[in-house]
Amino acid sequence: MMMRAEEDNYNLNPPPWLIPMLRANYFIPCSIHAASNKSECNMFCLDCSSEAFCSYCLLNHRNHRVLQVLSSTSNHFFLSYQFTQQS
């Protein structure tokens, strides 16, 4: 269980990837793979913390912590953890 002081510190200092993840543009065509099928940017790398990317760009994030952003029909966004363990 987290102590109150630890909770306060965590709330004041969010993880470094949080703000870039929230500001990223999702569900737009990938600028590199726009001509390919299923090239919408719906992934975000917690280790690189840069821009959203498509599934084809996933190879550039081997052994990184990657989130896949999903959209429902009511336009709510859900995050599911997808940890890549590729050799």
C-alpha positions in Angstrom: 0.0 0.0 0.0 1.3 3.5 -0.9 1.9 5.9 1.9 0.3 9.4 1.8 3.6 11.2 1.2 4.4 8.8 -1.7 1.0 9.5 -3.2 1.4 13.2 -3.0 4.9 13.0 -4.6 3.5 10.9 -7.4 0.6 13.3 -8.0 3.0 16.2 -8.2 5.5 14.4 -10.5 3.7 12.5 -13.1 5.7 10.0 -15.2 7.7 11.7 -18.0 5.7 10.0 -20.7 2.2 11.1 -19.5 2.0 14.6 -21.0 3.5 13.6 -24.4 1.1 10.6 -24.5 -2.0 12.8 -23.8 -0.9 15.4 -26.4 -0.1 12.9 -29.2 -2.4 12.8 -32.2 -4.1 9.4 -32.6 -6.0 7.8 -35.4 -4.4 9.8 -38.2 -2.6 8.2 -41.1 1.1 7.4 -40.5 3.3 9.8 -42.4 5.7 7.0 -43.3 3.2 4.2 -44.1 0.2 6.2 -45.3 -0.2 4.0 -48.4 -0.4 0.8 -46.4 -3.5 -0.8 -44.9 -4.0 -0.3 -41.2 -1.5 2.5 -40.9 -3.4 4.7 -38.5 -1.3 6.0 -35.5 -2.7 4.2 -32.5 0.4 3.3 -30.5 2.6 5.2 -28.2 6.0 4.2 -26.8 6.5 5.0 -23.1 10.3 4.6 -23.5 10.6 7.1 -26.4 7.8 9.4 -25.4 7.6 11.1 -28.8 4.7 10.8 -31.3 2.0 8.2 -31.8 2.9 5.6 -34.5 1.3 2.8 -36.5 1.7 -0.9 -36.2 4.3 -1.0 -39.1 6.5 1.4 -37.0 6.3 -1.0 -34.1 9.5 -2.7 -35.2 11.4 0.4 -34.3 10.3 -0.1 -30.6 11.5 -3.6 -29.9 11.7 -4.4 -26.2 10.1 -1.0 -25.4 6.9 -0.5 -23.3 4.2 0.3 -25.9 0.6 1.2 -25.4 -2.1 0.6 -28.0 -4.9 3.2 -28.0 -8.3 1.8 -28.9 -11.4 3.7 -29.8 -15.0 2.6 -29.2 -18.0 3.5 -31.2 -19.0 6.1 -28.6 -15.6 7.8 -29.1 -14.2 6.9 -25.7 -10.5 5.9 -25.7 -9.2 2.9 -23.9 -5.6 2.1 -23.3 -4.4 -1.5 -23.3 -0.8 -2.5 -22.5 1.1 -4.2 -25.2 4.6 -5.1 -24.2 6.7 -6.1 -27.2 9.3 -8.9 -26.6 10.8 -9.4 -30.0 14.3 -10.6 -30.7 
